[in-house]
Amino acid sequence: MPKTPKSSPPKTAKTKANRAKRRHLLHEMRLVVAKEKAERSERHAGIRQAPREGTPRTRRASRR
C-alpha cells in the first residue's frame, strides 16, 4: 500500500525568521572561511617563493 504524502506544517513568521537567520549566518561563515583560505594560500605562496636558508633540501631515504 503506497504511503500518502504528508502536508508540511504551516509556515509561521517565527520559523521563517529563524530560517532566514540561519541562512544568513551560514552565508557569513562561508565567506569568512573562503577569505581565510585565500589568505592562507597567499601566505604559503609567499613562503615558497623565498629562497630556503641553510643546506639545500636533498632526497631523503624512505622510512620503510
Secondary structure, 3 states (H helix, E strand, C coil): CCCCCCCCCCCCHHHHHHHHHHHHHHHHHHHHHHHHHHHHHHHHHHHHHCCCCCCCCCCCCCCC
